[in-house]
Amino acid sequence: MHGPANRQRVKQPPRVRTSGCPPAMTLEQAEAFVQTVAEATGRLPVVYVHPTWANGDPLPVSGLSFGARITPDSILARCGLWVADYD
């Protein structure tokens, strides 16, 4: 049965705000979010990520970073990845 009454609410982890930059997640928060989605839906989501971000390095313009790289044992490594590749 479908409909609003049967939808599970997915609790999103809190966003981290850096001075003057848009909100960002830490690696730990992203892993917690993916785990919550997987538990609620039975599926892993597709994750949109920039290669620099996935490597734990700060993005050139914003300086935002996961704070750590995505490792093979991370739940994020099991997700489908949509890798940002633009100039």
Secondary structure, DSSP 4 states (H G I P E B T S, - for coil): --SGGGPPPPPPPPPB--TTS--B--HHHHHHHHHHHHHHHSSPPEEEE-HHHHTTPPPTTT----SSPPPTTSGGGGSEEEE----
